[in-house]
Amino acid sequence: MKKPRSIHASTHGRKRDIIHAALTCFTEKGFTNTSIEDVCSQSGASVGSLYHHFSSKERLASAVYLEGIRDYQTGLVAELERHGQAREGVRAVIRFHLEWVENNPDWSRYLFQQRHAMFMADSEGEFARMNADFMARMSAWFRKRIEAGGIRKLSPDLYPAVLLGPCQEYARLYLEGSHVTPVNKAADVLADAAWTALDPATNAKGSGKN
């Protein structure tokens, strides 16, 4: 009974090694200038092993993208669901997003740059499924707090903009090396701004003044 699990773990580990090696190569050389041999050399995998897991360089490149998205989404949802209170949850989203970018700069650049690359075409279905699952869990957490009056009620399309729009802009500057504010300080400021926008008590007072 242990042998199949061991083989599965080994196979999964090998795929992860190849994906991480490919990310390193794509970061250093770019997708076009990276060869399969480069990835094999970086990962220690044979050409046959690489093609066993990925049928082409394009498939490997899309797998790198999807693995980065999966890592980010899984971590963000897990962090959000650790928090029961609205304010703490909102702040956790901001902090996780910026810390993930700080801890994964190569992956973050890759996700920013390659979203609309040609090699992503065959992965759109899986990407859409991942996003649907991610949004369902995020929405469930927020819906519960909105219905309880813990988060300001807005049009659904505004929540991602309020939460992650400023984060995305700061992350872009960070990845370009153009930022001035350290990540931990930026996370505090942007989390305060997001909560100010979503705090029903704050906005009720503002409405009363008008």
SULKA-V74754 format. One record per residue. N is the residue number from 0. OMEGA is omega in whole degrees, -180 to 180 (NA if undefined). Layout:
BEGIN
n omega
N OMEGA
N OMEGA
END
This chain:
BEGIN
n omega
0 -177
1 -174
2 178
3 179
4 180
5 179
6 180
7 -180
8 180
9 179
10 179
11 179
12 178
13 178
14 179
15 179
16 -179
17 179
18 180
19 178
20 179
21 178
22 178
23 -179
24 179
25 179
26 -176
27 -172
28 -172
29 -178
30 -175
31 -175
32 178
33 177
34 175
35 179
36 177
37 -179
38 178
39 179
40 -179
41 -175
42 -175
43 179
44 174
45 177
46 179
47 179
48 -180
49 -179
50 174
51 -178
52 -176
53 -172
54 -179
55 177
56 178
57 178
58 177
59 -180
60 178
61 177
62 176
63 180
64 -177
65 179
66 176
67 177
68 -179
69 180
70 180
71 -176
72 180
73 -180
74 -179
75 179
76 180
77 179
78 179
79 -175
80 174
81 -173
82 179
83 -176
84 -175
85 -176
86 -178
87 179
88 179
89 180
90 -180
91 179
92 -178
93 -177
94 180
95 -178
96 -176
97 178
98 177
99 177
100 -179
101 -177
102 -177
103 -175
104 -180
105 178
106 -180
107 178
108 -179
109 -180
110 177
111 -169
112 -167
113 -176
114 -175
115 177
116 -178
117 -177
118 179
119 -173
120 -177
121 -178
122 -176
123 -180
124 179
125 179
126 179
127 178
128 178
129 -180
130 180
131 178
132 180
133 -178
134 178
135 -179
136 177
137 -178
138 180
139 180
140 -177
141 -178
142 -179
143 -179
144 177
145 -179
146 179
147 180
148 -178
149 178
150 180
151 179
152 179
153 171
154 -175
155 -177
156 -178
157 -177
158 178
159 -180
160 -180
161 -176
162 -168
163 179
164 178
165 178
166 -179
167 180
168 178
169 -180
170 178
171 178
172 180
173 -177
174 175
175 -175
176 -177
177 -178
178 176
179 -177
180 176
181 -175
182 -176
183 178
184 178
185 179
186 179
187 -177
188 -178
189 176
190 176
191 -179
192 179
193 -179
194 176
195 180
196 -174
197 -179
198 -178
199 -179
200 179
201 -177
202 174
203 178
204 180
205 180
206 -179
207 180
208 180
209 NA
END
